[in-house]
């Protein structure tokens, strides 16, 4: 079986790794400045002026859900097509351009135009998440298996740093728009959307120049599409027959639902406790800069103590953070929690990605990462509703109990997965037998 491209050696290998990691630097600006930062606030205060807050929130939730559903449905098929056509970079570029265009066009949307803003946000989100399917799959093309933990951590670390730097500049522009020749905060936020799009586009270029593309498995895109569709059905059956992969995906879904819920609900939770929006934005910025060295350190840690142990450390910190959140009263505590989250958030994501890369057949990484990203997109189906319901039933503070349940459940399921320290024989055995590829 072809296990994918043979990683380059020497300077070209290092250049491929850094070019791949630099894409995380590029697209994390969107995740930070748009998704987590300015868009939710601007959507409610500018594009939904005069609209009840609950209505505005539901519109934003629908836009997020729609974009996630589009990728969740299409990711496995597109990943399989990319595997057969040798088109990971091509499809990454197509989706990236969709994301860049949607982000840039947000800068042109006038006040009250919530529907236009929501539609462009869906376009940008589909581009962002769709490109990540192929970006994640290219991990196996840029380094050898024994370095995947470190390289994956490097990517997330670069993302935290790049996204944090761009976000810091955007925050400065909104706080002091006159320093940048801007009329007011609204114009500064719009300029931030445009700056994010340019940042994303420019820093993505090295990936297309120096990251190797695995060779196509069939000739012609039409043949690849047909083969890819057949392969998705085959992969569904294989995943069900590969208990290690299936068990990991269930564990990943549970604990990543908790991670994503912390990410999307933190600002809302802080506002409910009476903390000012400026301080919450600064805490979000703090997460980025703490996350940069921490994600890289987790990659290094995963090489030495194992990815699963590293993930457990991260889930343990998240559980402590959730317990602390129940009793949170002062803004300094919110900043302390932000530091703790920054220390483990990227590490859990990075080690999960590299751990999964060791479980799957490398030559079919696009297809299998399509399922991985599908679970990632579905990782908001349980957490936020549970978070809200626990708040209604038991009081706002006890919504944090929902997170504890997800982290503990994910950790328990993860304990049933065996970590592989060497691919080779395990992949061949799993593929030959159709059973345990993990």
N, C-alpha and C positions, 0 to 999 in steps of 0.2 A: 504493500500500500504506500502511496505517496503521502508522506507526512508534512507536506508543505514545502516552502522555499527553504533552502539552506541559508541560514543567516550569514551575512558578510563578515569579513574579518578585518582587524586593524582599524585604520582611520575611517574607512567607509562604514564599518559597523557602528562605530561611535557616532558618526554623523547621522546615520539612520535612526539611532535611538534618540538623539537630541532633536532631530527633525520631527519624529513622532511625538515626543513629549511636548514640543513647542505648540502642537495643535491644541493641547489642553490649555496652555497659556492663552491661546487665541480665543477658543470658544467659551472658556470659563468667564470671560468678561460679560457674555450674554447671561449666563446663569446667575451671576452675582448682581450686575448693575441693572438688569432688566427683570428677570424672573423674581429674584428675592428682594431686590432693592426698590427701584423707582416705579416699575409698572403697576404693582398692586395699589400703591398710594396714589399715583397719578390717575389711574383708572377710576378710582372712587371720587377723588377731589376735583378732577378736571374734565374727564370725559363723561362722568355721571353727575354733573353739577345739578343740585336740586332733587336728586333721586334718593329715596330711602336707602340707608346704608345696607340693610339686609338684601334689598333688590340688587344693588351694585355688587355685593359679595356673591350672590347667586349667579350673576352674569359672568363674573370672573371664574367662578368654579366651573361653570359650563364650558367656558373657553379652554380651561386647563384639561377638563375631562375629555372634550372632543379631540384635542390634539393628541392626548395620550392614547385614546381609543384607536385613532388612525394608525399610529405607529405600532401599537400592540397587535393589530390585525395584520399589518403588512410586513413587519420586521422579519419574521421567519422566512417568508417567501422571498423577500428581497435579499436576505442574507444567503439563501441557497443559490439564487441566481448569480449573485456576486462570486460565490465559490466556483461555479461552473464556468462563468464567463471570464474569470480573472479580472473582475471589474470593481474591486473594493474601492480603489482610489477614485475611479470615475463616478460611482454612485455617491461616495462621500462628497465629492465636489458638487454634484447636482443638488444634494440636500443642503449642503453648506450655503450655496448660492441662494436657495430659497430662504434660508434663515437670515442671511445677510440682507436680502432685499426686504423681507418683512420687517426687520429691525430698523433699517434705514427709513422706510416709508412711515413708520410710527412718528417720525419727527415732523411730518407734514399734516397730521390729523388735528383738526381744530377742536375747540371746546364743545362738549355735548355730543360729539360723534362717537358714542360708545360702541355702536355696532361695527363701524369701520375699524376702530381700534381693536376690538375683540377679534375681528376677522384677520387682521394683520398679525396679531399675537398668535393666533392659531397657526398661521403660515410660518411664522418665525419658530414656533415651538416644534412643529413638524420637521422643519429643516434641522434644527438643533438636535433633536432626539434621533431622527433618521440618520444623520451623519455619524452619530455616536455608535450606531450598530456596526458600521464598517471601520470606524476608528478603533473600537475595542478589538475587532477581529484581526486587525493588522498587528496586534501585539506579538503574535506568534511569528511574524515575518521579520521583526527587527532585532531579535535576540534569541539566544538559546534558552531552553527550558529552565535551566538552573538560575537564570537571571531574571525570570519573569516577575518575581515578587519585587525586586528592586526597581526594574524598569516601570512596572505599573505604578509603584509608589512615586517614582520620579515624575511620571505624567501628572498624577494628582497634585503633587507638590508644586510643579510648574503652574498648574491651573490655579491653585490658591494664590500664588504670588502674582501671576499675570492678571487674574481677575481682581485681586485686591488693589493692585497699582492703578488699573483703569478706574475702578470704583472710587478709589481715594480722590483721583482727579475730578471725577464727576461730582462727588460730594462737595469738594471745594468750590466747584463752579456753582452749585446750587446755594451754598452758604454765602458766597461772595460773587454773585454774577457780574458785578461791575468790573471786577478784576480781569474778567475774560471778555469784556466788551459785549456782554449780554444784558438785555433790558431788565429781566426779572427771573424769578425762580422757574416759572413755567418755560421760558425760553431756554434756560439752562438745562432743564430735564430733557427737552426735545433735542438739544445739542448733544446730550449724553447718549441718546439713542443712536444718533448718527455717528458719534465717536466710537461707540461699541461696534457698530457694523464695520467701520473702517478697520478697527483693531483686529477684529475677527478675520477679515479678509486678508489683511497684510501678513499676519503672523502664521496663517495657514499655508502660505506658499512653500516653505521648506519641505513640508510633508510630500507635496506633489513632485518635488524635485529629487528627493533623496531617499524616500521610503520605498523599498522594493515591493512590487506587486506580484503575488503568487501567480504562477503560470495557469492559463485557462485549461479546464478539463475537457471542454468541447469547443468546437469552432462555431461561431455565429451566435448572436445574442438571442435569436429566436429559439435555437436549439437549447441554449442555456436556460431560457425561461421555462421550456417544457420539462427539461431535466430537473430544474430547480423545484417546480411544482410537484413532480413525482417524488423528489427527495424529501420534501417537507412531510409528506404522508409517511414515508419510510422513517424519517427521523422521529416523528411522533411515536411510532411503534418502538423504535430503538430506545427512546428516552424512557418509555414505560418499562422496557426490558433491562434498563441499566439502573439498578436501584441506587447506586452511589450518586449518579447525576441527578436523578429524580429527587432523591432525598435532599441533596444540597439545594436544588432549586426551591423546594418547599421551605427549607430553613432560611434561605436568602430572601424569599418573599416575606416571611414573617418579620425578621429583624430589620430588613431594609424598609419595611412599612413603618417601623418605629423611627428609623433614621430620617426618612422623608417627612414624617409627621413633625418631628422636632424642627426640621428645616422650614416647613411651610407654615407652621402654627406658632413659632416662637414670638414673632413680632405681635401677632394677634393676642397671644397670652400675656405678653408684657404690657400691651395697651389695656387689657382687661384689668391688670393689677394697678393701673394708673401711672405707668412710666411714660415719659415723653417720647415722641417719635424720633427726635434728634438723637437721644441717648440710645434708642433701640437700633438706629442705623449705625451708630458708632460701634455698638456691640457686634453687629453683623460684620462690619469692616474688621474688627479685631479677630473674628473667627478666621478670616482670610489669611491674615499674616501669621497667626499661630499655626494654621493648617499647612502652610508651605513647608517648614522644616519637619513638622510632625509626620506628614504623609511620606516624605522621603525616609525618615527614621523608621517608620513602620515597615516600609519595604525592606530596609536593611535588617530589621528585627525578624521579619518573616523568613528571611534566608537562614537565620540562626536558630530560631526556636520553633519554626513552622508557622505556616499561614493560619492554621486553625487556632493555635494558641494565641496568636496576635489578634485574631478576630474576637476571641473570648475576652481578652483584655479590654478591647474597645467596647464590647457589650456590657462588661462590668462597669466601666466608667459611665456609660449611658444610663445604666440602672441607678447608679448613685446620683447622677444629675436629675433623673426623674423623681427620685425620693426627695432631693433637696428642693426641687421645684414646688413640691406640695407646701413647704413651709417658707417659701421665698417672700421676703417683706421689703428688702432694701435694694436700690438700684445697683449698689456695688456687688451684691450677690448675683445679679443678672450678668454683670460683666465677668465675674468669676466663673459662672456656668458657661459663658461664651468661650472662655479660655479652655475649659475642660472639653467642650464640644469640639473646638478647633483642634485639640490634641489628638482626637480619635476619629473624627468624621471621615477625613480623607483616608486614614489608615484602614478603616473597616471597608471602605469602598475599594481601595487599591488591592488589599489582600483577598477580598472576595473575587475580584476580577482575575487575579493571577492564580488563585486556588482553582477556580473554574477552568481556566486555561489548561491546567494539568489534568483535568478530568476528561476532557473532550479530545476527539481526533483532530490534530492540527490542520489537516488538509480540508476539513469541513468547519473551520472556525467561524466563518461568516454565518453559516446556517445555525450552528449551535449558539453563537452569540446573539443571533436573532431571537432565539427563545429566552436567552438570558436577559436581553433588553425588554422582551415582552413582559417577563416577570417584574422587571424594574418599573415599567410603566403601570403595571397593575398594583404596584406597591404603594398606592394611595387609596385603595378600595376599602381597607379595614381601618387603618389608623385614624385619619381625620374624623370619620363618623363615630368611631369609638370614643375618641377624644371629646367630641361634642356631646355625645350621649352621657358619658360619665360626668361631664360638667353639669348637665341638666339634672341628672339623677342624684348626684351626691354633692354638688357644689363645684364651682370653677376649679378650685385647687386640686380636687381629686380626679380631674381629667387626666392628670399625670399617671394615675394608676393604669390607664389603658396602655401607656407606653411600656411600663414595667412588664405587663403581661406579654406584649409582643417581643421584647428583648429576651425574656426568660424562655418563652416558647421557641423562639428561633434558636437559642443556644442549645436547648434540649434536643431539637431535631438535628442540629449540626453535629452533635456528639455521635451520631450514628454514621457519619461519613468518615471514611479512612483517607487520610492525606497521603498523596503519592509524592515521594521524593525523587523519583526517576520515572520518566515517561516510557520510552522504548517498549519494553516487553509488556507493560500493563496495557498500553494502548492497543498493541497487536492482539493480546489475549482477549481484551474486551471486544474488539471489533470482530475477531474470529468467532467468538462464542455467542456474541449478541447478548451478553449479560452484563458483567460489571466492568465498565470502562473507567471507574474511579479508583 
